[in-house]
Amino acid sequence: MSAIKNVTSAEAKKLLDTKKDILVIDVRSGGEYLGGHIPGAVHMPVPEMAKKASELKAQTNKPVLVYCASGGRSPRAAMLLDKLEFTNVYHLASGISSWPYEIEA
């Protein structure tokens, strides 16, 4: 059974406000990340996630929110996290392009 839940920007914001231990992963390119990202997000493109599988596996009990620019790249990341047995994977379905809240650079 998949642990992946697609969420809207409003739902993601609520998660960030209520789950203080949430891991936020931005899978976009380095330039995109530096141009602005959700506060507290770590930069980890999908190929890098595969290389850091053992490091990620140590955090499977944490909720995780994954996103890209518009929802095209992040589903692969969400599926990888699901395979690593994360139990609460949240996918920002429309990406940061629909994020109306604060970002940091």
C-alpha positions in Angstrom: 0.0 0.0 0.0 1.4 3.4 -1.0 2.2 5.9 1.7 2.1 8.8 -0.9 -0.5 11.5 -0.5 -0.9 14.2 -3.1 -1.5 17.6 -1.4 -2.4 21.1 -2.4 -0.3 24.2 -1.4 -2.8 24.9 1.4 -2.6 21.4 2.7 1.2 21.5 2.5 1.3 24.8 4.4 -0.9 23.2 7.1 1.5 20.3 7.4 4.5 22.6 7.8 2.7 24.6 10.5 1.6 21.5 12.5 4.3 18.9 12.0 7.5 20.4 13.3 9.6 17.3 12.5 8.6 17.2 8.8 11.4 16.7 6.3 11.0 19.0 3.2 12.8 17.9 0.0 13.2 20.1 -3.0 14.2 18.0 -6.0 14.7 20.8 -8.5 18.1 21.8 -10.0 20.6 23.8 -7.9 19.8 27.0 -9.8 16.0 26.6 -9.2 16.6 25.9 -5.5 18.8 29.0 -5.1 16.1 31.1 -6.9 13.7 30.4 -4.0 12.4 27.4 -2.0 10.0 26.5 0.8 11.6 27.6 4.1 13.6 24.8 5.7 13.7 22.7 2.5 16.8 20.7 1.7 18.0 20.5 -1.9 18.2 16.9 -3.1 17.6 16.2 -6.8 16.2 12.7 -7.6 19.5 11.2 -8.7 21.1 12.4 -5.5 18.3 10.8 -3.4 19.1 7.4 -4.8 22.8 7.9 -3.8 21.7 8.9 -0.3 19.2 6.1 0.2 20.9 4.8 3.4 21.0 8.2 4.9 17.3 8.8 4.1 16.4 5.3 5.3 17.4 6.4 8.9 14.5 9.0 8.7 11.6 6.8 7.6 9.6 7.6 10.7 9.5 11.3 9.8 6.8 12.8 7.6 8.3 14.1 4.4 7.0 16.7 1.9 8.6 16.5 -1.6 8.2 19.0 -4.4 9.6 20.3 -7.7 8.6 23.2 -9.9 5.3 22.0 -11.3 4.8 18.4 -10.2 6.7 16.7 -13.1 9.9 15.5 -11.3 8.7 15.0 -7.7 6.5 11.9 -8.3 9.7 9.9 -8.9 11.1 11.2 -5.7 7.9 10.3 -3.8 8.0 6.8 -5.3 11.6 6.4 -4.2 10.7 7.5 -0.6 7.8 5.0 -0.7 10.2 2.2 -1.7 12.5 3.3 1.2 9.5 2.6 3.5 8.7 6.1 4.5 5.2 5.9 6.0 4.1 9.5 5.5 5.1 10.9 2.1 3.4 14.1 1.0 3.7 15.2 -2.6 3.0 18.9 -3.5 1.1 17.9 -6.6 1.3 21.2 -8.4 4.9 22.1 -7.3 6.3 25.3 -6.0 4.9 27.2 -9.0 1.5 27.1 -7.1 3.0 28.0 -3.7 1.5 31.4 -2.6 3.3 31.5 0.7 6.7 32.7 1.8 9.8 31.3 0.1 13.5 31.8 1.1 16.5 32.2 -1.2 
